[in-house]
Amino acid sequence: MTTALTDLEARLAAPGGAALRDALAARAARMEASLRARMADGLPRQDFPAWRDVAEAAAAARAILASWPANDAAAPDPSGPAHPL
């Protein structure tokens, strides 16, 4: 049995985890693309390392999320009863 170490791990393991994983991976991909586009437009030399590091961190987050096992079960319907009879 695997023990979740963080809230995110627990949320990924819960129903709806796959949708969460996919949404977070998409967000990281958009962040990386935006950062790299800004870097391509030109930055002051002293700022480039920080922007590069953040873009690489976004790419790493995306790669980790892509390989992370997540619960493919749908999230519970919030409009349904809290405790089914």
FIKOLKE-536241 format. One record per residue: residue number from 1; residue in three letters; z, x, y of N, C-alpha, C, CB in turn. Coordinates in steps of 0.1 Angstrom, whole numbers, plus 5000, padded with zeros to 4 digits. Atoms other than C-alpha are relative to their C-alpha. Glycine has a CB too. Example, Ala and Ser with C-alpha at 12.3 -4.5 7.8 and 13.67 -1.06 7.14 Angstrom:
2
pos=1 code=ALA n.pz=5000 n.px=5009 n.py=4988 ca.pz=5078 ca.px=5123 ca.py=4955 c.pz=5000 c.px=5009 c.py=5012 cb.pz=5012 cb.px=4990 cb.py=5000 $
pos=2 code=SER n.pz=5000 n.px=4991 n.py=4989 ca.pz=5071 ca.px=5137 ca.py=4989 c.pz=5008 c.px=4992 c.py=5011 cb.pz=4986 cb.px=5004 cb.py=5005 $
// end
This chain:
85
pos=1 code=MET n.pz=5000 n.px=5008 n.py=4988 ca.pz=5000 ca.px=5000 ca.py=5000 c.pz=5000 c.px=5009 c.py=5012 cb.pz=5012 cb.px=4990 cb.py=5000 $
pos=2 code=THR n.pz=5000 n.px=4993 n.py=4988 ca.pz=4991 ca.px=5013 ca.py=5034 c.pz=5009 c.px=4994 c.py=5011 cb.pz=4985 cb.px=5000 cb.py=5005 $
pos=3 code=THR n.pz=4991 n.px=5005 n.py=4990 ca.pz=5016 ca.px=5010 ca.py=5062 c.pz=4993 c.px=5002 c.py=5014 cb.pz=5013 cb.px=5007 cb.py=5000 $
pos=4 code=ALA n.pz=5006 n.px=4999 n.py=4987 ca.pz=5002 ca.px=5003 ca.py=5097 c.pz=5010 c.px=5007 c.py=5009 cb.pz=4997 cb.px=4986 cb.py=5006 $
pos=5 code=LEU n.pz=4991 n.px=4992 n.py=4991 ca.pz=5015 ca.px=5028 ca.py=5122 c.pz=4999 c.px=4995 c.py=5015 cb.pz=4995 cb.px=5014 cb.py=5000 $
pos=6 code=THR n.pz=5001 n.px=5004 n.py=4986 ca.pz=5003 ca.px=5011 ca.py=5154 c.pz=4997 c.px=4985 c.py=5000 cb.pz=4989 cb.px=5007 cb.py=5007 $
pos=7 code=ASP n.pz=5003 n.px=5014 n.py=4998 ca.pz=4999 ca.px=4976 ca.py=5167 c.pz=4985 c.px=4998 c.py=4998 cb.pz=5003 cb.px=4995 cb.py=5015 $
pos=8 code=LEU n.pz=5014 n.px=5001 n.py=5002 ca.pz=4961 ca.px=4982 ca.py=5167 c.pz=4997 c.px=4999 c.py=4985 cb.pz=4992 cb.px=5011 cb.py=5006 $
pos=9 code=GLU n.pz=5003 n.px=5000 n.py=5015 ca.pz=4961 ca.px=4990 ca.py=5129 c.pz=5004 c.px=4987 c.py=4994 cb.pz=5008 cb.px=5012 cb.py=4994 $
pos=10 code=ALA n.pz=4996 n.px=5013 n.py=5005 ca.pz=4981 ca.px=4958 ca.py=5123 c.pz=4990 c.px=4989 c.py=5004 cb.pz=5014 cb.px=4997 cb.py=5005 $
pos=11 code=ARG n.pz=5010 n.px=5010 n.py=4996 ca.pz=4956 ca.px=4938 ca.py=5143 c.pz=4987 c.px=5001 c.py=4993 cb.pz=4998 cb.px=5001 cb.py=5015 $
pos=12 code=LEU n.pz=5012 n.px=4998 n.py=5008 ca.pz=4927 ca.px=4953 ca.py=5125 c.pz=5001 c.px=4995 c.py=4986 cb.pz=4995 cb.px=5015 cb.py=5000 $
pos=13 code=ALA n.pz=4997 n.px=5004 n.py=5013 ca.pz=4943 ca.px=4945 ca.py=5092 c.pz=5002 c.px=4985 c.py=4998 cb.pz=5012 cb.px=5007 cb.py=4994 $
pos=14 code=ALA n.pz=4997 n.px=5014 n.py=5000 ca.pz=4950 ca.px=4909 ca.py=5101 c.pz=4986 c.px=4992 c.py=5000 cb.pz=5008 cb.px=4996 cb.py=5013 $
pos=15 code=PRO n.pz=5013 n.px=5008 n.py=5000 ca.pz=4924 ca.px=4880 ca.py=5098 c.pz=4994 c.px=5002 c.py=5014 cb.pz=5003 cb.px=4986 cb.py=4997 $
pos=16 code=GLY n.pz=5007 n.px=4998 n.py=4988 ca.pz=4898 ca.px=4885 ca.py=5125 c.pz=4999 c.px=5015 c.py=5004 cb.pz=5007 cb.px=4993 cb.py=5011 $
pos=17 code=GLY n.pz=5000 n.px=4986 n.py=4997 ca.pz=4903 ca.px=4923 ca.py=5124 c.pz=4986 c.px=5006 c.py=5001 cb.pz=5007 cb.px=5007 cb.py=4989 $
pos=18 code=ALA n.pz=5013 n.px=4994 n.py=4999 ca.pz=4866 ca.px=4930 ca.py=5118 c.pz=4993 c.px=4996 c.py=5013 cb.pz=4991 cb.px=4994 cb.py=4988 $
pos=19 code=ALA n.pz=5006 n.px=5004 n.py=4987 ca.pz=4856 ca.px=4910 ca.py=5149 c.pz=5006 c.px=5008 c.py=5011 cb.pz=5002 cb.px=4985 cb.py=5003 $
pos=20 code=LEU n.pz=4993 n.px=4992 n.py=4990 ca.pz=4882 ca.px=4929 ca.py=5169 c.pz=4994 c.px=5015 c.py=5000 cb.pz=5015 cb.px=5001 cb.py=4998 $
pos=21 code=ARG n.pz=5006 n.px=4986 n.py=5002 ca.pz=4869 ca.px=4963 ca.py=5155 c.pz=4987 c.px=5000 c.py=5007 cb.pz=5000 cb.px=5004 cb.py=4985 $
pos=22 code=ASP n.pz=5013 n.px=5000 n.py=4995 ca.pz=4834 ca.px=4954 ca.py=5164 c.pz=5000 c.px=4998 c.py=5015 cb.pz=4991 cb.px=4988 cb.py=4994 $
pos=23 code=ALA n.pz=4999 n.px=5001 n.py=4986 ca.pz=4843 ca.px=4943 ca.py=5199 c.pz=5005 c.px=5012 c.py=5007 cb.pz=5010 cb.px=4988 cb.py=5004 $
pos=24 code=LEU n.pz=4995 n.px=4987 n.py=4994 ca.pz=4863 ca.px=4975 ca.py=5206 c.pz=4990 c.px=5011 c.py=4999 cb.pz=5013 cb.px=5004 cb.py=4993 $
pos=25 code=ALA n.pz=5010 n.px=4990 n.py=5002 ca.pz=4835 ca.px=4996 ca.py=5192 c.pz=4989 c.px=4998 c.py=5010 cb.pz=4994 cb.px=5000 cb.py=4986 $
pos=26 code=ALA n.pz=5010 n.px=5003 n.py=4990 ca.pz=4810 ca.px=4979 ca.py=5215 c.pz=5005 c.px=5004 c.py=5014 cb.pz=4996 cb.px=4985 cb.py=5000 $
pos=27 code=ARG n.pz=4994 n.px=4996 n.py=4986 ca.pz=4833 ca.px=4984 ca.py=5245 c.pz=5000 c.px=5015 c.py=5001 cb.pz=5015 cb.px=4995 cb.py=5001 $
pos=28 code=ALA n.pz=5001 n.px=4985 n.py=5000 ca.pz=4836 ca.px=5021 ca.py=5236 c.pz=4986 c.px=5005 c.py=5002 cb.pz=5007 cb.px=5006 cb.py=4988 $
pos=29 code=ALA n.pz=5014 n.px=4996 n.py=4999 ca.pz=4798 ca.px=5024 ca.py=5233 c.pz=4995 c.px=4998 c.py=5014 cb.pz=4991 cb.px=4992 cb.py=4990 $
pos=30 code=ARG n.pz=5004 n.px=5002 n.py=4986 ca.pz=4793 ca.px=5008 ca.py=5267 c.pz=5007 c.px=5010 c.py=5010 cb.pz=5004 cb.px=4985 cb.py=5004 $
pos=31 code=MET n.pz=4993 n.px=4990 n.py=4992 ca.pz=4819 ca.px=5031 ca.py=5282 c.pz=4994 c.px=5013 c.py=5000 cb.pz=5015 cb.px=5001 cb.py=4996 $
pos=32 code=GLU n.pz=5007 n.px=4987 n.py=5001 ca.pz=4803 ca.px=5061 ca.py=5268 c.pz=4987 c.px=5001 c.py=5007 cb.pz=4999 cb.px=5004 cb.py=4985 $
pos=33 code=ALA n.pz=5014 n.px=5000 n.py=4994 ca.pz=4768 ca.px=5051 ca.py=5279 c.pz=5001 c.px=5000 c.py=5015 cb.pz=4993 cb.px=4987 cb.py=4996 $
pos=34 code=SER n.pz=4998 n.px=5000 n.py=4986 ca.pz=4781 ca.px=5044 ca.py=5314 c.pz=5004 c.px=5013 c.py=5005 cb.pz=5011 cb.px=4989 cb.py=5004 $
pos=35 code=LEU n.pz=4995 n.px=4987 n.py=4995 ca.pz=4799 ca.px=5077 ca.py=5317 c.pz=4988 c.px=5010 c.py=4999 cb.pz=5011 cb.px=5005 cb.py=4991 $
pos=36 code=ARG n.pz=5011 n.px=4991 n.py=5002 ca.pz=4769 ca.px=5096 ca.py=5303 c.pz=4989 c.px=4998 c.py=5011 cb.pz=4994 cb.px=5000 cb.py=4986 $
pos=37 code=ALA n.pz=5010 n.px=5003 n.py=4989 ca.pz=4745 ca.px=5078 ca.py=5328 c.pz=5005 c.px=5006 c.py=5013 cb.pz=4998 cb.px=4985 cb.py=5001 $
pos=38 code=ARG n.pz=4995 n.px=4995 n.py=4987 ca.pz=4768 ca.px=5087 ca.py=5357 c.pz=4999 c.px=5016 c.py=5000 cb.pz=5015 cb.px=4996 cb.py=5002 $
pos=39 code=MET n.pz=5001 n.px=4986 n.py=5000 ca.pz=4769 ca.px=5123 ca.py=5345 c.pz=4986 c.px=5005 c.py=5002 cb.pz=5006 cb.px=5006 cb.py=4986 $
pos=40 code=ALA n.pz=5014 n.px=4997 n.py=4998 ca.pz=4731 ca.px=5124 ca.py=5343 c.pz=4995 c.px=4999 c.py=5014 cb.pz=4992 cb.px=4991 cb.py=4990 $
pos=41 code=ASP n.pz=5004 n.px=5002 n.py=4985 ca.pz=4729 ca.px=5112 ca.py=5379 c.pz=5005 c.px=5011 c.py=5008 cb.pz=5006 cb.px=4987 cb.py=5005 $
pos=42 code=GLY n.pz=4995 n.px=4989 n.py=4993 ca.pz=4749 ca.px=5142 ca.py=5389 c.pz=5014 c.px=4998 c.py=5004 cb.pz=4992 cb.px=5003 cb.py=5012 $
pos=43 code=LEU n.pz=4986 n.px=5000 n.py=4996 ca.pz=4785 ca.px=5150 ca.py=5395 c.pz=5004 c.px=5013 c.py=5006 cb.pz=5010 cb.px=4997 cb.py=4987 $
pos=44 code=PRO n.pz=4996 n.px=4987 n.py=4995 ca.pz=4803 ca.px=5177 ca.py=5414 c.pz=5004 c.px=5009 c.py=4988 cb.pz=5012 cb.px=4999 cb.py=5010 $
pos=45 code=ARG n.pz=4998 n.px=4991 n.py=5011 ca.pz=4806 ca.px=5207 ca.py=5391 c.pz=5015 c.px=4999 c.py=4995 cb.pz=4997 cb.px=5014 cb.py=5004 $
pos=46 code=GLN n.pz=4986 n.px=5000 n.py=5004 ca.pz=4844 ca.px=5206 ca.py=5391 c.pz=5004 c.px=4987 c.py=4993 cb.pz=5010 cb.px=5002 cb.py=5012 $
pos=47 code=ASP n.pz=4997 n.px=5013 n.py=5007 ca.pz=4844 ca.px=5169 ca.py=5379 c.pz=4994 c.px=4999 c.py=4986 cb.pz=4996 cb.px=4989 cb.py=5009 $
pos=48 code=PHE n.pz=5007 n.px=5001 n.py=5013 ca.pz=4820 ca.px=5174 ca.py=5350 c.pz=5008 c.px=5001 c.py=4988 cb.pz=4988 cb.px=5010 cb.py=5000 $
pos=49 code=PRO n.pz=4992 n.px=4999 n.py=5012 ca.pz=4845 ca.px=5186 ca.py=5324 c.pz=5008 c.px=4988 c.py=4997 cb.pz=5009 cb.px=5012 cb.py=5001 $
pos=50 code=ALA n.pz=4992 n.px=5012 n.py=5002 ca.pz=4867 ca.px=5156 ca.py=5329 c.pz=4992 c.px=4988 c.py=4995 cb.pz=5008 cb.px=4996 cb.py=5012 $
pos=51 code=TRP n.pz=5009 n.px=5011 n.py=5003 ca.pz=4838 ca.px=5131 ca.py=5327 c.pz=4995 c.px=5002 c.py=4985 cb.pz=4989 cb.px=4999 cb.py=5010 $
pos=52 code=ARG n.pz=5005 n.px=4997 n.py=5013 ca.pz=4824 ca.px=5149 ca.py=5296 c.pz=5011 c.px=4997 c.py=4990 cb.pz=4996 cb.px=5015 cb.py=4999 $
pos=53 code=ASP n.pz=4989 n.px=5002 n.py=5009 ca.pz=4859 ca.px=5148 ca.py=5279 c.pz=5002 c.px=4985 c.py=4997 cb.pz=5012 cb.px=5007 cb.py=5005 $
pos=54 code=VAL n.pz=4998 n.px=5014 n.py=5002 ca.pz=4862 ca.px=5111 ca.py=5285 c.pz=4989 c.px=4994 c.py=4992 cb.pz=5002 cb.px=4993 cb.py=5014 $
pos=55 code=ALA n.pz=5011 n.px=5005 n.py=5007 ca.pz=4827 ca.px=5104 ca.py=5273 c.pz=5001 c.px=5004 c.py=4985 cb.pz=4987 cb.px=5005 cb.py=5005 $
pos=56 code=GLU n.pz=4999 n.px=4996 n.py=5014 ca.pz=4834 ca.px=5124 ca.py=5241 c.pz=5012 c.px=4992 c.py=4994 cb.pz=5003 cb.px=5015 cb.py=5000 $
pos=57 code=ALA n.pz=4989 n.px=5008 n.py=5005 ca.pz=4867 ca.px=5105 ca.py=5237 c.pz=4995 c.px=4986 c.py=4996 cb.pz=5012 cb.px=4999 cb.py=5010 $
pos=58 code=ALA n.pz=5006 n.px=5013 n.py=5003 ca.pz=4848 ca.px=5072 ca.py=5239 c.pz=4992 c.px=5000 c.py=4987 cb.pz=4992 cb.px=4995 cb.py=5012 $
pos=59 code=ALA n.pz=5009 n.px=4998 n.py=5012 ca.pz=4823 ca.px=5085 ca.py=5213 c.pz=5009 c.px=5001 c.py=4987 cb.pz=4991 cb.px=5012 cb.py=5001 $
pos=60 code=ALA n.pz=4991 n.px=4999 n.py=5011 ca.pz=4852 ca.px=5095 ca.py=5190 c.pz=5007 c.px=4987 c.py=4996 cb.pz=5011 cb.px=5011 cb.py=5003 $
pos=61 code=ALA n.pz=4994 n.px=5013 n.py=5003 ca.pz=4869 ca.px=5062 ca.py=5193 c.pz=4990 c.px=4990 c.py=4993 cb.pz=5005 cb.px=4993 cb.py=5014 $
pos=62 code=ARG n.pz=5010 n.px=5009 n.py=5007 ca.pz=4836 ca.px=5044 ca.py=5184 c.pz=4998 c.px=5005 c.py=4986 cb.pz=4987 cb.px=5001 cb.py=5008 $
pos=63 code=ALA n.pz=5002 n.px=4995 n.py=5013 ca.pz=4832 ca.px=5067 ca.py=5154 c.pz=5011 c.px=4996 c.py=4991 cb.pz=4998 cb.px=5015 cb.py=5000 $
pos=64 code=ILE n.pz=4988 n.px=5004 n.py=5008 ca.pz=4867 ca.px=5060 ca.py=5142 c.pz=5000 c.px=4986 c.py=4997 cb.pz=5013 cb.px=5004 cb.py=5007 $
pos=65 code=LEU n.pz=5000 n.px=5014 n.py=5003 ca.pz=4864 ca.px=5023 ca.py=5146 c.pz=4989 c.px=4996 c.py=4991 cb.pz=4998 cb.px=4993 cb.py=5014 $
pos=66 code=ALA n.pz=5011 n.px=5003 n.py=5009 ca.pz=4830 ca.px=5023 ca.py=5128 c.pz=5004 c.px=5003 c.py=4986 cb.pz=4988 cb.px=5008 cb.py=5004 $
pos=67 code=SER n.pz=4997 n.px=4996 n.py=5013 ca.pz=4846 ca.px=5039 ca.py=5098 c.pz=5013 c.px=4993 c.py=4995 cb.pz=5002 cb.px=5015 cb.py=4998 $
pos=68 code=TRP n.pz=4987 n.px=5005 n.py=5003 ca.pz=4879 ca.px=5019 ca.py=5099 c.pz=4998 c.px=4987 c.py=4992 cb.pz=5008 cb.px=4997 cb.py=5013 $
pos=69 code=PRO n.pz=5000 n.px=5013 n.py=5008 ca.pz=4884 ca.px=4992 ca.py=5072 c.pz=5007 c.px=4989 c.py=5008 cb.pz=5006 cb.px=5002 cb.py=4986 $
pos=70 code=ALA n.pz=4993 n.px=5010 n.py=4993 ca.pz=4892 ca.px=4959 ca.py=5088 c.pz=4998 c.px=4987 c.py=4992 cb.pz=4993 cb.px=4998 cb.py=5015 $
pos=71 code=ASN n.pz=5000 n.px=5012 n.py=5007 ca.pz=4899 ca.px=4924 ca.py=5076 c.pz=4988 c.px=4991 c.py=5005 cb.pz=5013 cb.px=4992 cb.py=5002 $
pos=72 code=ASP n.pz=5011 n.px=5008 n.py=4997 ca.pz=4867 ca.px=4904 ca.py=5074 c.pz=5003 c.px=4985 c.py=5001 cb.pz=4989 cb.px=5002 cb.py=4990 $
pos=73 code=ALA n.pz=4997 n.px=5014 n.py=5000 ca.pz=4885 ca.px=4871 ca.py=5071 c.pz=5000 c.px=4995 c.py=5015 cb.pz=5014 cb.px=4997 cb.py=4994 $
pos=74 code=ALA n.pz=5000 n.px=5006 n.py=4987 ca.pz=4881 ca.px=4848 ca.py=5101 c.pz=5014 c.px=4998 c.py=5005 cb.pz=4993 cb.px=4987 cb.py=5001 $
pos=75 code=ALA n.pz=4987 n.px=5003 n.py=4993 ca.pz=4910 ca.px=4845 ca.py=5126 c.pz=5003 c.px=4986 c.py=4998 cb.pz=5000 cb.px=5005 cb.py=5015 $
pos=76 code=PRO n.pz=4996 n.px=5014 n.py=5001 ca.pz=4930 ca.px=4814 ca.py=5122 c.pz=4996 c.px=4992 c.py=5013 cb.pz=5015 cb.px=4998 cb.py=4998 $
pos=77 code=ASP n.pz=5004 n.px=5009 n.py=4989 ca.pz=4919 ca.px=4784 ca.py=5143 c.pz=5012 c.px=4997 c.py=5009 cb.pz=4993 cb.px=4987 cb.py=4995 $
pos=78 code=PRO n.pz=4988 n.px=5002 n.py=4992 ca.pz=4942 ca.px=4783 ca.py=5173 c.pz=5003 c.px=4985 c.py=5003 cb.pz=4999 cb.px=5008 cb.py=5013 $
pos=79 code=SER n.pz=4998 n.px=5014 n.py=4997 ca.pz=4936 ca.px=4746 ca.py=5177 c.pz=5007 c.px=4992 c.py=4988 cb.pz=4987 cb.px=4993 cb.py=5004 $
pos=80 code=GLY n.pz=4995 n.px=5006 n.py=5012 ca.pz=4949 ca.px=4739 ca.py=5142 c.pz=5016 c.px=5000 c.py=5000 cb.pz=4995 cb.px=5007 cb.py=4987 $
pos=81 code=PRO n.pz=4985 n.px=5000 n.py=5000 ca.pz=4986 ca.px=4733 ca.py=5132 c.pz=5005 c.px=5014 c.py=4998 cb.pz=5005 cb.px=4991 cb.py=4989 $
pos=82 code=ALA n.pz=4994 n.px=4987 n.py=5001 ca.pz=5008 ca.px=4763 ca.py=5134 c.pz=5004 c.px=5003 c.py=4985 cb.pz=5012 cb.px=5002 cb.py=5009 $
pos=83 code=HIS n.pz=4996 n.px=4999 n.py=5014 ca.pz=5022 ca.px=4757 ca.py=5099 c.pz=4994 c.px=4988 c.py=4992 cb.pz=5016 cb.px=5000 cb.py=4998 $
pos=84 code=PRO n.pz=5006 n.px=5011 n.py=5008 ca.pz=4999 ca.px=4737 ca.py=5075 c.pz=5010 c.px=4995 c.py=4990 cb.pz=4987 cb.px=5005 cb.py=4993 $
pos=85 code=LEU n.pz=4991 n.px=5007 n.py=5010 ca.pz=5017 ca.px=4712 ca.py=5053 c.pz=4996 c.px=5002 c.py=4986 cb.pz=5001 cb.px=4985 cb.py=5003 $
// end
